[in-house]
Amino acid sequence: MDFLNQVLFVRLDVLPFYVLALVIGFTVHEFSHAYFANKFGDPTAKMLGRVTLNPAAHIDILGMILLLIAGFGWARPVPVNRANFDRPRLMSMVVSAAGPVSNLLIALVTAVIYYALNYFGVIGSFANNRIDIAIYTFVQYMILMNCFLFIFNLIPLPPLDGYRIVSELLPPRISAKLHGFEQWAFLLFLLIVFLPPLKMYTIQPLYELAGTLSGSFYSLGNLLFGG
């Protein structure tokens, strides 16, 4: 047990909540990409069975393992053919933004539901207090990790959604030049997320920012339903 606690990014006792929050966050994130791409006329994701909320269609095993041991990972990216869109630039931006925005909405909805259940006496009414603790722990990770996914995926580096959004906003001539540097930018991205000295100044601040954003949702819940 001690060895596992040293290897894993999170403590063993909260691991199930951490994993479940990430599975839900990743699944809804990738589903949102696939749904809007299909809605806008690109059937690529639908033909590959990605317009679904079944986690098996979206979860990448290696990406999940790295999340457990390094605090960073990924899901299976949704293939998008922008040539199928009527308005490629606009619709590509919407499809790219749909994933991070869905994570933000998950965090918001989770906070509102939790405070609503608490307000109406559902939380705290269980005979076994461990259930209340488990629910609260799960809610914490659902809000925190989805806030992190929202912030992280908006970084303008390939292969993240933020890069796709920025590349569509730029003039086509500049965007085309950027594509030639994608492989180098991707290497920079890998260095940032995997080298411990750099992670201290990159990934760690993102978690702190996600914590601040999480706090705003808790404040909203308190405002709506009281503490």
C-alpha positions as CSV (number, residue, x, y, z in Angstrom):
1,M,0.0,0.0,0.0
2,D,2.8,2.4,0.9
3,F,4.6,1.7,-2.4
4,L,1.4,2.4,-4.4
5,N,0.8,5.6,-2.5
6,Q,4.3,6.7,-3.5
7,V,3.9,5.8,-7.2
8,L,0.4,7.1,-7.8
9,F,-0.4,10.8,-8.3
10,V,-3.3,10.6,-5.8
11,R,-3.7,8.7,-2.5
12,L,-5.0,5.2,-2.8
13,D,-8.0,5.9,-0.6
14,V,-9.3,8.6,-3.1
15,L,-8.2,6.8,-6.3
16,P,-11.7,5.5,-7.2
17,F,-13.2,9.0,-7.1
18,Y,-10.3,10.5,-9.0
19,V,-10.6,7.8,-11.8
20,L,-14.4,8.1,-12.0
21,A,-14.3,11.9,-12.3
22,L,-11.7,11.7,-15.1
23,V,-13.6,8.9,-16.9
24,I,-16.8,11.1,-16.9
25,G,-14.8,14.2,-17.8
26,F,-13.0,12.6,-20.7
27,T,-16.1,10.9,-22.0
28,V,-18.2,14.0,-22.1
29,H,-15.4,16.0,-23.5
30,E,-14.8,13.7,-26.5
31,F,-18.5,13.1,-27.0
32,S,-19.0,16.9,-27.3
33,H,-16.4,17.1,-30.0
34,A,-18.0,14.2,-31.9
35,Y,-21.6,15.4,-31.4
36,F,-20.9,18.9,-32.8
37,A,-18.8,17.7,-35.6
38,N,-21.6,15.4,-36.7
39,K,-24.1,18.1,-36.2
40,F,-22.2,20.4,-38.5
41,G,-22.0,17.9,-41.3
42,D,-18.9,15.8,-40.6
43,P,-19.9,12.1,-40.1
44,T,-16.3,10.9,-39.5
45,A,-16.7,10.5,-35.7
46,K,-20.1,9.0,-36.0
47,M,-18.9,6.4,-38.4
48,L,-16.2,5.5,-35.9
49,G,-18.8,5.1,-33.1
50,R,-17.6,8.2,-31.2
51,V,-21.0,10.0,-30.9
52,T,-21.7,8.1,-27.7
53,L,-21.4,8.5,-23.9
54,N,-20.0,5.0,-23.6
55,P,-16.5,5.5,-22.0
56,A,-15.1,2.5,-23.8
57,A,-15.3,4.5,-27.1
58,H,-13.2,7.4,-25.7
59,I,-10.8,6.2,-23.0
60,D,-7.2,5.6,-23.8
61,I,-5.6,3.1,-21.5
62,L,-2.1,4.6,-21.6
63,G,-3.5,8.1,-21.1
64,M,-5.3,6.9,-18.0
65,I,-2.3,5.2,-16.6
66,L,-0.2,8.3,-17.0
67,L,-2.9,10.3,-15.3
68,L,-2.7,8.0,-12.3
69,I,1.1,8.2,-12.0
70,A,2.0,11.6,-13.4
71,G,-1.2,13.7,-13.1
72,F,-1.4,14.2,-16.9
73,G,-2.9,12.0,-19.6
74,W,-5.3,12.0,-22.4
75,A,-8.4,10.4,-24.0
76,R,-8.6,9.1,-27.6
77,P,-8.9,12.2,-29.8
78,V,-12.0,12.5,-32.0
79,P,-11.1,12.7,-35.7
80,V,-12.6,15.7,-37.4
81,N,-12.6,16.5,-41.2
82,R,-13.2,20.3,-41.4
83,A,-13.6,20.0,-45.1
84,N,-17.1,18.7,-44.5
85,F,-18.2,21.8,-42.7
86,D,-20.2,24.6,-44.5
87,R,-18.2,27.2,-42.6
88,P,-14.9,25.4,-41.8
89,R,-13.2,28.0,-39.6
90,L,-16.2,28.9,-37.5
91,M,-17.5,25.4,-37.1
92,S,-14.0,24.0,-36.4
93,M,-13.7,26.5,-33.5
94,V,-17.0,25.5,-32.1
95,V,-16.2,21.8,-32.3
96,S,-12.8,22.4,-30.6
97,A,-14.3,24.6,-27.9
98,A,-17.1,22.1,-27.2
99,G,-14.9,19.8,-25.3
100,P,-13.4,22.2,-22.7
101,V,-16.8,24.0,-22.3
102,S,-18.4,20.7,-21.6
103,N,-16.0,20.1,-18.7
104,L,-16.7,23.6,-17.3
105,L,-20.5,22.7,-17.5
106,I,-19.9,19.4,-15.7
107,A,-18.2,21.2,-12.8
108,L,-20.9,23.8,-12.6
109,V,-23.8,21.3,-12.7
110,T,-22.0,19.0,-10.2
111,A,-21.7,21.9,-7.7
112,V,-25.3,23.0,-8.2
113,I,-26.7,19.5,-7.8
114,Y,-24.6,18.9,-4.7
115,Y,-25.7,22.0,-2.9
116,A,-29.3,21.4,-4.0
117,L,-29.2,17.9,-2.5
118,N,-27.6,19.3,0.7
119,Y,-30.3,22.0,0.9
120,F,-33.2,19.6,0.6
121,G,-31.6,17.2,3.2
122,V,-30.7,14.4,0.9
123,I,-27.0,14.7,1.8
124,G,-26.5,14.1,5.5
125,S,-29.6,11.8,5.8
126,F,-27.7,8.5,5.3
127,A,-27.4,6.2,8.3
128,N,-23.8,5.6,7.4
129,N,-21.8,8.8,7.4
130,R,-19.2,7.2,5.1
131,I,-21.7,7.6,2.3
132,D,-21.8,11.4,2.8
133,I,-18.0,11.5,3.0
134,A,-17.8,9.5,-0.2
135,I,-20.3,11.8,-2.0
136,Y,-18.4,14.9,-0.9
137,T,-15.0,13.5,-2.0
138,F,-16.4,12.5,-5.4
139,V,-18.0,16.0,-5.8
140,Q,-14.6,17.6,-5.0
141,Y,-12.8,15.6,-7.6
142,M,-15.6,16.0,-10.2
143,I,-15.4,19.8,-9.9
144,L,-11.6,20.1,-9.6
145,M,-10.6,17.7,-12.4
146,N,-13.2,19.1,-14.8
147,C,-12.0,22.6,-14.1
148,F,-8.5,21.4,-14.7
149,L,-9.5,19.8,-18.0
150,F,-11.2,23.0,-19.1
151,I,-8.1,25.1,-18.4
152,F,-5.5,22.6,-19.6
153,N,-7.2,22.0,-22.9
154,L,-7.3,25.7,-23.7
155,I,-3.5,25.9,-23.8
156,P,-2.6,27.0,-27.3
157,L,-0.2,24.2,-28.0
158,P,-0.8,21.1,-30.2
159,P,-2.5,18.8,-29.9
160,L,-4.8,20.7,-27.4
161,D,-8.1,22.3,-28.3
162,G,-6.7,25.8,-27.5
163,Y,-4.2,25.4,-30.4
164,R,-7.0,24.5,-32.8
165,I,-9.0,27.5,-31.8
166,V,-6.1,29.9,-32.2
167,S,-5.0,28.5,-35.5
168,E,-8.5,29.0,-36.9
169,L,-8.6,32.6,-35.6
170,L,-5.3,33.5,-37.3
171,P,-5.2,34.6,-40.9
172,P,-4.9,31.5,-43.2
173,R,-1.3,32.5,-44.3
174,I,0.0,32.6,-40.7
175,S,-2.0,29.5,-39.7
176,A,-0.4,27.6,-42.6
177,K,3.0,28.6,-41.4
178,L,2.2,27.4,-37.8
179,H,1.3,24.0,-39.1
180,G,4.9,23.5,-40.2
181,F,6.0,24.0,-36.5
182,E,3.5,21.7,-35.0
183,Q,5.9,18.8,-34.5
184,W,8.3,21.0,-32.6
185,A,5.5,22.6,-30.6
186,F,4.3,19.1,-29.7
187,L,7.8,18.2,-28.4
188,L,7.7,21.4,-26.3
189,F,4.3,20.3,-25.0
190,L,5.7,16.9,-24.0
191,L,8.6,18.5,-22.2
192,I,6.3,20.8,-20.3
193,V,4.0,18.1,-19.0
194,F,6.6,15.3,-18.3
195,L,9.7,16.9,-17.0
196,P,9.4,17.4,-13.2
197,P,11.3,20.7,-13.0
198,L,9.1,22.2,-15.7
199,K,5.9,20.7,-14.3
200,M,6.4,22.7,-11.1
201,Y,6.0,25.9,-13.1
202,T,3.4,24.7,-15.7
203,I,1.1,21.9,-14.6
204,Q,1.2,22.7,-10.9
205,P,0.0,26.3,-11.4
206,L,-2.8,25.0,-13.6
207,Y,-4.0,22.8,-10.8
208,E,-3.9,25.8,-8.5
209,L,-5.9,27.8,-11.0
210,A,-8.4,24.9,-11.3
211,G,-8.7,25.0,-7.5
212,T,-9.5,28.7,-7.6
213,L,-12.1,28.2,-10.4
214,S,-13.6,25.3,-8.3
215,G,-14.0,27.7,-5.4
216,S,-16.1,30.0,-7.5
217,F,-18.5,27.1,-8.1
218,Y,-18.7,26.3,-4.4
219,S,-19.4,30.0,-3.8
220,L,-22.2,29.9,-6.4
221,G,-23.7,26.8,-4.7
222,N,-23.6,28.6,-1.3
223,L,-25.2,31.7,-2.9
224,L,-28.1,29.6,-4.4
225,F,-28.8,27.2,-1.6
226,G,-26.9,28.5,1.5
227,G,-24.0,26.9,3.2
